[in-house]
Amino acid sequence: MAELIEITDAADPRLGDYRDLRDVQLRRLLEAEHGLFLAEGEKVVRRALEGGYAPRSFLMAERWLDGLADLLAGTDAPCYVLSEELAEQVTGFHVHRGALASMHRRPLPSVAEVIDGARSVLVLEDIVDHTNVGAVFRSGAAMGIDAVLLSPRCADPFYRRAIKVAMGAVFSMPWTRLPEWRGALPELSAAGFTTIALTLAEDAVPIEEAVEGLSKVALVLGSEGPGISPRWQAEADRRAIIPMREGIDSLNVAAASAVACYLTTRALPKA
Amino acid sequence: MAELIEITDAADPRLGDYRDLRDVQLRRLLEAEHGLFLAEGEKVVRRALEGGYAPRSFLMAERWLDGLADLLAGTDAPCYVLSEELAEQVTGFHVHRGALASMHRRPLPSVAEVIDGARSVLVLEDIVDHTNVGAVFRSGAAMGIDAVLLSPRCADPFYRRAIKVAMGAVFSMPWTRLPEWRGALPELSAAGFTTIALTLAEDAVPIEEAVEGLSKVALVLGSEGPGISPRWQAEADRRAIIPMREGIDSLNVAAASAVACYLTTRALPKA
């Protein structure tokens, strides 16, 4: 059972994990150095625990205690209880969804572990926006994609906003970060995946055609503005496009990934 | 040629259209009463003008004048030129994308005008989030949807954030607001559309099956939490679902609309 600790001072040093949640730079440093991440809202906290992540502590106003009683019963981590005003002073914003939890990160698995047994993999190149990373995880999970690989420059899927947008899919979806940008796609090809870059390149074929008849697919997505790097475009086994109305040449990356993931998993032979 | 007017006082009454852009409540009132909307950034301003909307005025820092010189040459509306600091004081935020324009709204067309000749229509029920409305317009336009109809409670597609997320697609896509929530779907059916509600209802069939062989489709989307109202679900000709991985029961509305629009326009006979 979590120990309930009443907090009456916003400067209480035990609240260090929860400070200044809107300051992206500061949070990145703090979370990296302490190996933690923040889960926000009952549903997301629940999914983090179900995903096997261990809590460092909880923070919530009293009225949220009941809804999380079953979770608090199963842990020894402290639960800091404070007024909503005090919570806002600490975190820097109004915590709409009530509960927060600070969780231990785990060492990232190797690429080999993540792709083992996978038939469909998303590979994200330099998607630096947390919201977009979260949205891609959510759509990918819904569409039955088996794993996600991130280029070294991609935004952190365990950053609070990414977790929230992903609705916790970052906890159930196997993922890791590619140790090297160079050589990543050829390695996937060597592991039996057909790598398909979504791009507006001239030799791009409609995505439905590109995925047809394949049994292991790695879908490669870049960010909206710059798109996929020339190296990755050249190294991908195929280049594909989502056909769009004439005169329109881009989709939001979350929308594009939803369509591409749907068409990919639908084309795979039934498991 | 637009008259360039240098502004040195944030309280200048001529800047009324541009005040407090982050205050949603206040902006709604102001924009409704004055029949205006705000376009932000060179690309969006350009698309609003190309869409035939007339400017009331422009506001920008001096360094953005060159990029918009061709647009300013073609209008008699005043262009207020001021420092970025002053612009921030007026609008309440840092105007990243440089230029702002205040534009005249036009009377909304009738439903009959909007659906005339359309083969694919999106019908949005009570999507109250501006970002989601904008994202649905953007995906719909990219996927070749012909028109959008909004229920009375949907968010305003001409609100600044919706316009921005839509990347200006709200200016090229024919749309209007349904005068009545009641009876809207039967009217579309009477006009020859097969109305298809995206829902988790028990009798929902996979969306690809639902759209097969149709020549005129109205896709009905609701918001993520509550979904489509019981009345609209019952009144729709068909109920359809985007098949998802077991245990996952929702997609972001922007992702769902992208997939549904793709599958719908692809199923229509070639024009």
Interface residues (C-beta under 8 A of the other chain):
Chain A: A135 R138 S139 A141 A142 M143 G144 V165 M167 A169 I242 M244 R245 I248 S250 L251 N252 A254 A255 A256 S257 A258 V259 Y262
Chain B: A135 R138 S139 A141 A142 M143 G144 V165 M167 A169 I242 M244 R245 I248 S250 L251 N252 A254 A255 A256 S257 A258 V259 Y262
